């Protein structure tokens, strides 16, 4: 059985500061190191940009969307696409 106890000591503000710094440093050292890769949020592209990107007609893009060949996203009543999703649909 574990019991919690409180130990009060008289320590200087410098000693308290050092204890806190040591505790924080130990906690930080236990955090896994980053791979250096940052996750970037992909910017959506408009329908005209998607048409240019794919090299297809507007009607083809609409047809593919209705057939669920490609995914579309709506924001503020406008339709947008993600290049990664368009590329995956072409595979």
Order of alpha helices (4+ residues) and beta strands (2+ residues): alpha-beta-alpha-alpha-beta-beta-alpha
